[in-house]
Amino acid sequence: MTELCYVYAVTRPFDGALPEGLAGVAGTPPRLLAHDGLLAVLGDVPADDFAEEPLRARLEDLDWLTSTARAHEAVIGALTAVTSPLPLRLATVCNDDGGVRRLLDSGRERFTRCLERLDGRVEWGVKAYAREAPDASRDDTTTSTGPKGPTGPTGPTGAPSGRDYLRQRLRQRNARSSILSEADTGSRLLHQELSRRAEDVRVHRLQDARLPGVPRGNVLNAAYLLPREQSEAFVEEVRRLGARSPGIRVELTGPWAPYSFADATDPAREGSEGR
């Protein structure tokens, strides 16, 4: 079977080793390739899945994509425990070891600059969500649907009171608006405080609650870069600020390799120069 080289990350040479039994993409263990002061972390993968044409089709398969992303992240996570890697984008593939060396050569200046900037740094992710808003599908009063459409609560004579029904709906909308406004204010204050403690910040697009498994009311989705040794203090600060913000629920993840702060102009993000 023809194999290609799947490149996870670029690092400087480091002491230590990756965990034994670590399985990467396609179930193969990662290996290291040293070249002129840089180190590529890569694995051998089948061309039947990772050559240009089949890969394009595979990337449309959500189950395959999820499995590949998890294996990719497992290798990056193991690397982060022993060094400060520069993660490459998912499915960065070269034809052979020679292609990996060409990738390192073509991006040497940019890889080196980014590794210097990220040395000893980790990324922490912070998401904030509005506290559960009133459910728009529920009312405090009973309604029914008949041939003439919805009818509201009944008045003293038993006749439907459309005015009372509309007032109830308006109160619900105002309550939801107030909760979201409070959450937005709380998330802004949280972000301002955390940004003061980070060396760099990236604000990502808010999560889409229409996607499976994504909670409603995402009002902040950000990444913070800071020295590894400051992580404990940062975690405590997130917890403290979260407890002081009644309008939001805060979710903290990390520490991660600094995905969000990798140089967007590195060759692996520009195309397949290394193939």
C-alpha positions as MATLAB code, in Angstrom:
seq = 'MTELCYVYAVTRPFDGALPEGLAGVAGTPPRLLAHDGLLAVLGDVPADDFAEEPLRARLEDLDWLTSTARAHEAVIGALTAVTSPLPLRLATVCNDDGGVRRLLDSGRERFTRCLERLDGRVEWGVKAYAREAPDASRDDTTTSTGPKGPTGPTGPTGAPSGRDYLRQRLRQRNARSSILSEADTGSRLLHQELSRRAEDVRVHRLQDARLPGVPRGNVLNAAYLLPREQSEAFVEEVRRLGARSPGIRVELTGPWAPYSFADATDPAREGSEGR';
ca = [
       0.000    0.000    0.000;
       1.336    3.422   -0.953;
       1.806    5.711    2.025;
       2.038    9.469    2.449;
       3.325   11.631    5.295;
       0.760   13.327    7.525;
       2.403   16.278    9.307;
       0.994   17.251   12.701;
       3.303   20.001   13.859;
       6.685   21.672   13.692;
       8.810   22.076   16.815;
      12.336   22.706   17.897;
      14.303   19.622   18.958;
      13.298   18.643   22.486;
      14.302   16.297   25.265;
      11.942   13.529   26.189;
       9.732   11.280   24.109;
       6.132   10.893   23.111;
       4.096    8.368   25.125;
       4.477    4.748   24.079;
       1.418    3.382   22.341;
       0.245    6.792   21.126;
      -1.853    6.260   18.020;
      -2.251    9.045   15.528;
      -4.274    9.510   12.350;
      -5.057    6.217   10.589;
      -4.004    4.438   13.782;
      -0.280    4.796   13.108;
       2.163    6.096   15.736;
       3.725    9.515   15.129;
       7.428    9.783   14.397;
       9.963   12.600   14.377;
      11.938   13.941   11.433;
      14.795   16.339   12.228;
      15.975   18.753    9.553;
      18.387   21.679    9.965;
      17.350   22.687   13.464;
      13.618   22.017   13.078;
      11.621   18.933   13.914;
       8.554   17.721   12.061;
       6.113   15.421   13.832;
       4.512   13.166   11.269;
       2.848    9.829   10.655;
       2.493    7.466    7.715;
      -1.021    7.327    6.267;
      -2.553    5.452    3.311;
      -2.666    7.256   -0.018;
      -6.079    5.667   -0.621;
      -7.468    8.097    1.982;
      -5.024   11.002    1.946;
      -4.052   11.598   -1.658;
      -5.551   14.807   -2.987;
      -8.666   13.408   -4.667;
      -9.778   10.870   -2.033;
      -8.967   13.345    0.744;
     -11.327   15.885   -0.771;
     -14.133   13.314   -0.599;
     -13.166   12.158    2.895;
     -13.395   15.689    4.253;
     -17.114   15.624    3.398;
     -17.597   12.562    5.638;
     -18.430   13.952    9.082;
     -17.698   10.714   10.965;
     -14.307   10.302    9.292;
     -13.483   13.957    9.815;
     -14.371   13.780   13.519;
     -12.258   10.658   14.046;
      -9.302   12.179   12.186;
      -9.536   15.447   14.126;
      -9.543   13.581   17.452;
      -6.472   11.576   16.495;
      -4.747   14.758   15.306;
      -5.528   16.517   18.583;
      -4.337   13.525   20.626;
      -0.886   13.800   19.058;
      -0.770   17.576   19.512;
      -1.856   17.162   23.125;
       0.932   14.662   23.791;
       3.424   17.040   22.182;
       2.221   19.922   24.323;
       3.157   17.955   27.444;
       6.830   17.832   26.409;
       7.443   20.897   24.218;
       5.824   23.951   22.620;
       4.660   22.787   19.186;
       3.452   24.824   16.262;
       0.330   22.887   15.188;
      -0.314   22.599   11.473;
      -3.774   22.521   10.016;
      -5.726   19.280    9.846;
      -4.733   17.027    6.930;
      -1.403   18.628    6.034;
       0.055   15.903    3.831;
       3.356   15.477    1.968;
       4.297   12.771   -0.516;
       7.299   11.517    1.428;
      10.014   12.530    3.892;
      11.632   14.614    1.177;
       8.412   16.588    0.847;
       8.403   17.180    4.601;
      11.956   18.542    4.399;
      10.914   20.862    1.569;
       7.996   22.046    3.705;
      10.401   22.879    6.535;
      12.785   24.648    4.162;
      10.118   26.729    2.449;
       8.659   27.905    5.750;
      11.826   28.071    7.812;
      11.743   31.812    8.513;
       8.071   31.841    9.394;
       8.203   28.603   11.400;
      11.182   29.889   13.388;
       9.556   33.256   14.075;
       6.345   31.632   15.248;
       8.114   29.053   17.417;
      10.058   31.829   19.128;
       6.859   33.735   19.822;
       5.025   30.675   21.159;
       7.874   29.115   23.127;
       6.647   28.146   26.594;
       3.124   29.393   25.836;
      -0.209   27.588   25.957;
      -3.717   28.456   24.861;
      -6.769   28.525   27.103;
     -10.262   28.636   25.662;
     -13.084   30.505   27.374;
     -16.723   30.374   26.334;
     -19.544   32.226   28.046;
     -23.249   31.437   27.749;
     -26.304   33.371   28.827;
     -28.112   31.875   31.756;
     -31.163   29.885   30.645;
     -33.672   32.309   29.141;
     -37.442   31.827   29.375;
     -38.659   29.325   26.807;
     -40.515   31.177   24.054;
     -42.695   28.111   23.485;
     -44.203   28.278   26.994;
     -46.685   30.700   28.531;
     -47.954   31.107   32.069;
     -51.466   30.872   30.637;
     -53.139   28.245   28.522;
     -53.758   28.789   24.840;
     -55.472   26.694   22.246;
     -55.505   26.536   18.497;
     -58.774   26.342   16.652;
     -60.143   27.139   13.225;
     -59.573   30.852   13.819;
     -55.994   30.469   15.118;
     -54.553   30.904   18.609;
     -56.756   32.221   21.387;
     -55.453   33.722   24.603;
     -56.536   33.580   28.247;
     -60.169   34.113   28.971;
     -61.522   37.211   30.641;
     -64.166   37.376   33.425;
     -66.940   36.542   30.957;
     -65.068   33.570   29.476;
     -64.353   35.392   26.214;
     -60.756   35.197   24.897;
     -58.668   38.253   25.789;
     -56.280   38.872   22.903;
     -54.878   41.947   24.632;
     -53.843   39.957   27.715;
     -52.269   37.302   25.517;
     -50.187   39.871   23.628;
     -49.104   41.495   26.889;
     -47.925   38.108   28.165;
     -45.907   37.487   25.016;
     -44.378   40.976   25.256;
     -43.310   40.346   28.863;
     -41.632   37.116   27.783;
     -39.767   38.822   24.954;
     -38.643   41.605   27.282;
     -37.410   39.051   29.825;
     -35.376   37.223   27.196;
     -33.959   40.507   25.910;
     -32.965   41.525   29.445;
     -31.201   38.211   30.087;
     -29.252   38.406   26.830;
     -28.315   42.033   27.479;
     -27.037   41.147   30.960;
     -25.068   38.226   29.504;
     -23.524   40.422   26.831;
     -22.404   42.947   29.435;
     -21.017   40.212   31.670;
     -19.099   38.573   28.832;
     -17.547   41.890   27.785;
     -16.310   42.561   31.318;
     -14.980   39.005   31.589;
     -13.121   39.332   28.302;
     -11.620   42.686   29.292;
     -10.274   41.281   32.568;
      -8.867   38.117   31.009;
      -7.298   40.053   28.118;
      -5.265   42.075   30.615;
      -3.714   38.850   31.883;
      -2.966   37.306   28.479;
      -0.120   38.028   26.072;
      -2.401   37.689   23.078;
      -6.087   37.100   22.412;
      -8.212   35.731   19.600;
     -11.984   36.186   19.528;
     -13.654   33.448   17.504;
     -17.057   33.335   15.871;
     -19.865   32.558   18.311;
     -21.103   28.982   18.285;
     -24.209   28.228   16.251;
     -26.865   26.739   18.551;
     -28.507   25.105   15.539;
     -25.634   22.621   15.373;
     -25.962   19.318   17.298;
     -24.595   19.432   20.826;
     -24.046   23.216   20.868;
     -25.706   25.004   23.825;
     -27.867   28.057   23.287;
     -26.855   31.583   24.194;
     -23.143   31.662   23.380;
     -21.997   35.261   23.969;
     -18.194   34.819   24.101;
     -15.852   32.393   22.337;
     -12.231   33.423   22.845;
      -8.698   32.052   23.167;
      -6.007   33.468   25.439;
      -2.252   32.964   25.088;
      -0.079   33.018   28.173;
       3.088   31.482   29.618;
       2.547   27.927   30.829;
       3.647   28.814   34.359;
       0.827   31.363   34.637;
      -1.864   28.802   33.863;
      -2.837   28.050   37.448;
      -3.370   31.724   38.257;
      -5.332   32.213   35.031;
      -7.631   29.284   35.828;
      -8.325   30.684   39.294;
      -9.066   34.095   37.804;
     -11.551   32.624   35.318;
     -13.329   30.834   38.166;
     -13.389   33.961   40.302;
     -14.725   36.166   37.531;
     -17.254   33.548   36.469;
     -18.649   33.364   40.003;
     -19.013   37.162   40.028;
     -20.987   37.241   36.777;
     -24.554   36.084   37.517;
     -25.703   36.685   33.956;
     -23.369   34.141   32.342;
     -22.171   30.578   32.645;
     -18.426   30.270   31.925;
     -16.744   27.259   30.334;
     -12.936   26.923   30.440;
     -10.906   24.459   28.334;
      -7.181   23.822   28.061;
      -4.326   24.048   28.228;
      -4.006   23.530   24.492;
      -1.224   23.913   22.001;
      -1.572   27.486   20.667;
      -3.718   26.623   17.618;
      -5.344   30.045   17.515;
      -2.006   31.854   17.493;
      -0.148   29.872   14.838;
       1.009   32.139   12.032;
      -1.741   32.107    9.405;
       0.830   32.629    6.649;
       2.841   29.458    7.220;
       3.267   27.325    4.073;
       1.064   24.542    5.354;
      -1.804   27.026    5.417;
      -1.051   28.372    1.973;
      -1.190   25.113    0.096;
       0.791   21.951   -0.610;
       4.224   23.451   -1.114;
       5.788   20.498    0.670;
       4.282   17.752   -1.479;
];
